[in-house]
Amino acid sequence: MNTLQLSIVHRLPQSYRWAAGMAGGAIELNTLAADDDLIGLRLLSHDGAPAWEVMQKMRAMLAEIQVECAIVEWQGEPCLFVQRSDESAATVRLKNQGVAIAETFTAQSL
């Protein structure tokens, strides 16, 4: 069975940017909104070496549609980072390939 069809990713809630002089290698939280913000996707369904393998497959899928992205370790886990402007294209591509995207929602009390 295709491991991507069993994959679930979650969009990290913060905004990120490449660390100074480290484009493609290191990220940091971005406290000021900017056009070059990055969004991060973290796997919920895999840990360890399998998580890195799944992320590599996702990166290759996005490269097929010319969406630039990078896999960077963030808080001990591999995360896929894409430009905010490419977020829609990236999530549509991943969903079309069977990856589930966990949505964040807020419960309202009555």
GIZI-V195775 format. One record per residue. RES is the residue in three letters. PSI is psi as a letter, one per 20 degrees, with the letter a starting at -180 (NA if undefined). D_FIRST is the distance of its C-alpha to the first C-alpha in Angstrom with 2 decimals. Layout:
RES/PSI/D_FIRST
RES/PSI/D_FIRST
//
This chain:
MET/q/0.00
ASN/p/3.79
THR/h/6.19
LEU/h/8.75
GLN/i/7.90
LEU/j/8.61
SER/q/11.62
ILE/p/15.15
VAL/q/18.16
HIS/p/21.81
ARG/p/24.72
LEU/q/27.32
PRO/i/30.61
GLN/r/32.94
SER/q/33.85
TYR/r/33.70
ARG/r/35.34
TRP/p/35.33
ALA/q/37.70
ALA/p/40.92
GLY/j/40.48
MET/k/36.84
ALA/p/34.94
GLY/i/31.36
GLY/h/31.91
ALA/q/33.13
ILE/r/33.30
GLU/q/35.66
LEU/q/36.22
ASN/o/38.11
THR/i/40.89
LEU/p/42.28
ALA/p/40.39
ALA/r/40.20
ASP/h/38.73
ASP/k/36.72
ASP/q/34.96
LEU/q/31.41
ILE/q/28.80
GLY/q/26.19
LEU/p/22.61
ARG/p/21.45
LEU/p/18.07
LEU/i/18.31
SER/i/14.88
HIS/q/14.96
ASP/r/17.97
GLY/b/19.40
ALA/g/17.91
PRO/h/14.29
ALA/g/16.05
TRP/g/17.84
GLU/g/14.85
VAL/g/13.21
MET/h/16.76
GLN/g/17.23
LYS/g/14.36
MET/g/15.99
ARG/g/19.34
ALA/h/18.44
MET/g/17.34
LEU/h/20.67
ALA/h/22.57
GLU/h/21.57
ILE/j/23.62
GLN/k/26.23
VAL/o/25.80
GLU/p/27.09
CYS/r/25.56
ALA/q/25.63
ILE/p/23.77
VAL/q/26.47
GLU/p/26.64
TRP/p/28.21
GLN/l/29.37
GLY/j/27.34
GLU/q/23.95
PRO/p/22.38
CYS/q/23.05
LEU/p/22.66
PHE/p/26.08
VAL/q/27.04
GLN/q/30.44
ARG/h/31.27
SER/i/32.14
ASP/j/28.57
GLU/g/26.96
SER/g/26.56
ALA/g/25.06
ALA/g/22.60
THR/h/21.45
VAL/g/21.26
ARG/g/19.15
LEU/g/16.67
LYS/g/16.65
ASN/h/16.21
GLN/j/13.00
GLY/j/11.56
VAL/p/13.18
ALA/p/15.46
ILE/o/19.01
ALA/p/21.03
GLU/q/24.53
THR/p/27.68
PHE/q/30.28
THR/p/33.63
ALA/p/34.83
GLN/p/38.34
SER/q/40.83
LEU/NA/43.15
//
